[in-house]
Amino acid sequence: GPRVFEREISSIPLFRNKAKHIIATAKIISRDFGGNVPRAAGQLQALPGVGYKTAHVVLGELFNDWPGIPTDTHVKRFAHRFDLSDNTDLKKISHDLEKLISKKNWQYISGFPTST
């Protein structure tokens, strides 16, 4: 149940919201995708709590497909420090970096572990 799950993940920030989104997302994936994680960024981003960054991390880590650069606060700081983007919106920073960096290297930008 949701309360048990909340207790299990209570050590992470915003655990109540995350628990709600994870449970809702699991139900949608089960119902609409036959239990399989969608392989398209747009489908993933339509799920509760999934944005550009999460969608691209999931695609990269599960399917070794990096259709975009997952940008977080650390990548934002790096992009600003090295004058690679003037944007403050993470998705726009991702797009700025995607124009500058060869697609074959997108998986290495975020610092997430990679499956390759």
RONUPA-118867 format. One record per residue (C-alpha): residue in three letters; x, y, z. Coordinates in nm, 2 decimals, padded with zeros to 4 digits. Example, Ala and Ser with C-alpha at 12.3 -4.5 7.8 and 13.67 -1.06 7.14 Angstrom:
// RONUPA-118867
+-----+--------+--------+--------+
:   r :     xx :     yy :     zz :
+-----+--------+--------+--------+
: ALA :  01.23 : -00.45 :  00.78 :
: SER :  01.37 : -00.11 :  00.71 :
+-----+--------+--------+--------+
This chain:
// RONUPA-118867
+-----+--------+--------+--------+
:   r :     xx :     yy :     zz :
+-----+--------+--------+--------+
: GLY :  00.00 :  00.00 :  00.00 :
: PRO :  00.10 :  00.37 : -00.04 :
: ARG :  00.17 :  00.42 :  00.33 :
: VAL :  00.40 :  00.12 :  00.35 :
: PHE :  00.58 :  00.24 :  00.03 :
: GLU :  00.61 :  00.59 :  00.18 :
: ARG :  00.78 :  00.45 :  00.49 :
: GLU :  01.02 :  00.24 :  00.27 :
: ILE :  01.14 :  00.55 :  00.08 :
: SER :  01.10 :  00.80 :  00.36 :
: SER :  01.48 :  00.88 :  00.37 :
: ILE :  01.47 :  01.05 :  00.03 :
: PRO :  01.35 :  01.41 : -00.02 :
: LEU :  00.98 :  01.46 : -00.12 :
: PHE :  00.91 :  01.09 : -00.05 :
: ARG :  00.53 :  01.13 : -00.03 :
: ASN :  00.51 :  01.29 : -00.37 :
: LYS :  00.75 :  01.04 : -00.52 :
: ALA :  00.56 :  00.75 : -00.37 :
: LYS :  00.24 :  00.88 : -00.52 :
: HIS :  00.40 :  00.93 : -00.87 :
: ILE :  00.57 :  00.59 : -00.86 :
: ILE :  00.25 :  00.40 : -00.78 :
: ALA :  00.05 :  00.60 : -01.04 :
: THR :  00.32 :  00.54 : -01.30 :
: ALA :  00.34 :  00.17 : -01.23 :
: LYS : -00.04 :  00.14 : -01.27 :
: ILE : -00.02 :  00.32 : -01.61 :
: ILE :  00.27 :  00.12 : -01.73 :
: SER :  00.09 : -00.20 : -01.63 :
: ARG : -00.24 : -00.10 : -01.79 :
: ASP : -00.13 :  00.09 : -02.10 :
: PHE :  00.20 : -00.06 : -02.19 :
: GLY :  00.16 : -00.43 : -02.09 :
: GLY :  00.40 : -00.39 : -01.80 :
: ASN :  00.68 : -00.27 : -02.03 :
: VAL :  00.86 :  00.06 : -01.98 :
: PRO :  00.79 :  00.29 : -02.28 :
: ARG :  01.08 :  00.34 : -02.52 :
: ALA :  00.98 :  00.70 : -02.63 :
: ALA :  01.07 :  01.01 : -02.44 :
: GLY :  00.73 :  01.17 : -02.50 :
: GLN :  00.55 :  00.86 : -02.36 :
: LEU :  00.77 :  00.86 : -02.05 :
: GLN :  00.73 :  01.23 : -02.00 :
: ALA :  00.35 :  01.18 : -02.00 :
: LEU :  00.38 :  00.96 : -01.69 :
: PRO :  00.33 :  01.12 : -01.34 :
: GLY :  00.65 :  01.28 : -01.21 :
: VAL :  00.86 :  01.21 : -01.52 :
: GLY :  01.02 :  01.50 : -01.68 :
: TYR :  01.29 :  01.55 : -01.95 :
: LYS :  01.58 :  01.45 : -01.73 :
: THR :  01.42 :  01.13 : -01.59 :
: ALA :  01.29 :  01.02 : -01.93 :
: HIS :  01.63 :  01.05 : -02.08 :
: VAL :  01.81 :  00.88 : -01.79 :
: VAL :  01.56 :  00.59 : -01.82 :
: LEU :  01.60 :  00.56 : -02.20 :
: GLY :  01.98 :  00.57 : -02.16 :
: GLU :  02.01 :  00.33 : -01.87 :
: LEU :  01.75 :  00.08 : -01.97 :
: PHE :  01.78 :  00.08 : -02.35 :
: ASN :  02.12 :  00.24 : -02.41 :
: ASP :  01.94 :  00.51 : -02.61 :
: TRP :  02.04 :  00.87 : -02.54 :
: PRO :  01.80 :  01.09 : -02.73 :
: GLY :  01.89 :  01.39 : -02.51 :
: ILE :  02.12 :  01.51 : -02.24 :
: PRO :  01.97 :  01.47 : -01.89 :
: THR :  02.04 :  01.79 : -01.72 :
: ASP :  02.04 :  01.85 : -01.34 :
: THR :  02.17 :  02.12 : -01.11 :
: HIS :  02.53 :  02.00 : -01.15 :
: VAL :  02.52 :  02.00 : -01.53 :
: LYS :  02.36 :  02.35 : -01.51 :
: ARG :  02.64 :  02.48 : -01.30 :
: PHE :  02.90 :  02.33 : -01.54 :
: ALA :  02.72 :  02.48 : -01.84 :
: HIS :  02.71 :  02.82 : -01.68 :
: ARG :  03.07 :  02.81 : -01.55 :
: PHE :  03.20 :  02.73 : -01.90 :
: ASP :  02.97 :  02.97 : -02.07 :
: LEU :  02.79 :  02.69 : -02.27 :
: SER :  02.44 :  02.82 : -02.20 :
: ASP :  02.28 :  03.14 : -02.07 :
: ASN :  01.95 :  02.96 : -02.00 :
: THR :  01.83 :  02.88 : -01.65 :
: ASP :  01.57 :  02.63 : -01.75 :
: LEU :  01.72 :  02.28 : -01.74 :
: LYS :  01.54 :  02.16 : -02.05 :
: LYS :  01.67 :  02.46 : -02.25 :
: ILE :  02.02 :  02.40 : -02.11 :
: SER :  01.99 :  02.04 : -02.23 :
: HIS :  01.90 :  02.16 : -02.58 :
: ASP :  02.19 :  02.41 : -02.58 :
: LEU :  02.44 :  02.14 : -02.49 :
: GLU :  02.29 :  01.90 : -02.74 :
: LYS :  02.38 :  02.15 : -03.01 :
: LEU :  02.74 :  02.17 : -02.89 :
: ILE :  02.82 :  01.81 : -02.82 :
: SER :  02.83 :  01.52 : -03.05 :
: LYS :  02.53 :  01.28 : -02.99 :
: LYS :  02.77 :  00.99 : -02.94 :
: ASN :  02.89 :  01.16 : -02.62 :
: TRP :  02.56 :  01.27 : -02.47 :
: GLN :  02.56 :  00.97 : -02.23 :
: TYR :  02.87 :  01.10 : -02.06 :
: ILE :  02.76 :  01.45 : -01.99 :
: SER :  02.52 :  01.40 : -01.70 :
: GLY :  02.76 :  01.19 : -01.49 :
: PHE :  02.50 :  00.91 : -01.45 :
: PRO :  02.65 :  00.56 : -01.46 :
: THR :  02.61 :  00.43 : -01.81 :
: SER :  02.54 :  00.08 : -01.93 :
: THR :  02.80 :  00.10 : -02.20 :
+-----+--------+--------+--------+
